Amino acid sequence: MSEKEEIILFMTTMSSSLEVKKKCQKISTVMASVTSTHNLIEKDISVPGGLVNMRDVLKDPKALPPQLYSEKLGPLGGYELFENAVEDDKLQDFLKKEYEFLAEHPTRTAS
């Protein structure tokens, strides 16, 4: 059996934003479906230095949670890209950093 790939979910439990909490929970719930191939590690950025650490790891000084990061591949993306991949049934591609969201997706309408 091959070794499971570790995926880090940079999330927060202290956010006053219900939307951020729901996004973090949704990622955790969806990722539970791929436990045979991936091991999700939740890192709470609300601990002292957590936000700075997340931004350093992602090499993005403006990154906000939730964010996904692969130990092998580097930053995978935030919630919006994750959600689009799930809607397109391309979660495995997203986790391999092979998913690219197309703005002109045929099932999406312009805002």
C-alpha positions as CSV (number, residue, x, y, z in Angstrom):
1,M,0.0,0.0,0.0
2,S,1.4,3.4,-0.9
3,E,1.9,6.1,1.7
4,K,-0.8,8.6,2.1
5,E,-0.1,12.1,1.0
6,E,-0.3,14.8,3.7
7,I,-2.5,17.8,3.0
8,I,-2.4,20.7,5.4
9,L,-5.6,22.7,5.9
10,F,-4.7,26.1,7.3
11,M,-7.9,27.0,9.1
12,T,-9.2,28.9,12.1
13,T,-11.5,28.1,15.0
14,M,-11.5,31.7,16.3
15,S,-12.9,33.6,13.4
16,S,-15.8,35.9,14.1
17,S,-16.9,35.1,10.5
18,L,-19.5,32.3,10.3
19,E,-18.7,32.1,6.5
20,V,-15.0,31.3,7.2
21,K,-16.0,28.6,9.8
22,K,-18.4,27.0,7.3
23,K,-15.7,27.0,4.6
24,C,-13.2,25.3,6.9
25,Q,-15.9,22.7,7.9
26,K,-16.8,22.0,4.3
27,I,-13.2,21.3,3.4
28,S,-12.8,19.0,6.3
29,T,-16.0,17.1,5.4
30,V,-15.1,16.7,1.7
31,M,-11.6,15.7,2.5
32,A,-12.9,12.9,4.8
33,S,-14.0,11.2,1.5
34,V,-10.4,10.8,0.4
35,T,-8.8,9.4,3.6
36,S,-7.6,6.3,1.7
37,T,-5.2,8.4,-0.4
38,H,-4.7,11.6,1.7
39,N,-4.2,12.5,5.3
40,L,-5.7,15.9,6.3
41,I,-3.8,17.8,8.9
42,E,-5.7,20.7,10.3
43,K,-3.5,23.6,11.5
44,D,-5.3,26.3,13.4
45,I,-3.8,29.7,12.5
46,S,-5.6,31.4,15.4
47,V,-2.7,30.3,17.7
48,P,0.0,33.0,18.2
49,G,2.1,33.3,15.1
50,G,-0.2,31.0,13.1
51,L,-1.2,33.5,10.5
52,V,2.4,34.6,9.9
53,N,3.4,30.9,9.6
54,M,0.7,30.1,7.1
55,R,1.7,33.1,4.9
56,D,5.3,32.1,5.1
57,V,4.6,28.5,4.1
58,L,2.4,29.6,1.3
59,K,4.7,32.4,0.2
60,D,1.7,34.7,0.1
61,P,1.7,37.7,2.4
62,K,-2.0,38.3,1.9
63,A,-3.3,34.7,2.2
64,L,-6.4,34.2,4.4
65,P,-7.8,30.9,5.7
66,P,-8.9,28.4,4.6
67,Q,-5.9,27.3,2.5
68,L,-4.7,23.9,1.4
69,Y,-1.1,22.9,1.2
70,S,0.6,19.7,0.0
71,E,3.9,18.7,1.6
72,K,5.0,17.3,-1.8
73,L,3.5,19.9,-4.2
74,G,3.3,23.1,-2.3
75,P,0.2,25.5,-2.1
76,L,-2.9,23.9,-3.6
77,G,-5.3,26.9,-3.3
78,G,-8.0,28.4,-1.2
79,Y,-11.6,27.6,-0.7
80,E,-12.9,29.0,-4.0
81,L,-10.6,26.8,-6.2
82,F,-11.3,23.8,-3.9
83,E,-15.1,24.3,-4.2
84,N,-14.9,24.7,-8.0
85,A,-12.9,21.5,-8.3
86,V,-15.5,19.6,-6.1
87,E,-18.3,21.0,-8.2
88,D,-16.5,19.9,-11.4
89,D,-15.9,16.4,-9.9
90,K,-12.1,17.1,-10.1
91,L,-11.1,16.8,-6.5
92,Q,-8.3,14.3,-7.2
93,D,-6.9,16.7,-9.9
94,F,-7.0,19.5,-7.4
95,L,-5.1,17.4,-4.9
96,K,-2.4,16.6,-7.5
97,K,-2.2,20.4,-8.5
98,E,-3.5,19.5,-11.9
99,Y,-6.8,21.3,-11.7
100,E,-7.3,24.7,-13.4
101,F,-10.6,26.5,-13.1
102,L,-11.8,28.0,-16.3
103,A,-13.8,31.2,-15.8
104,E,-15.7,30.4,-19.0
105,H,-16.9,27.1,-17.6
106,P,-20.0,26.0,-19.5
107,T,-22.2,25.5,-16.4
108,R,-21.3,28.8,-14.8
109,T,-22.8,32.1,-15.5
110,A,-21.1,35.5,-15.2
111,S,-21.8,37.5,-12.1
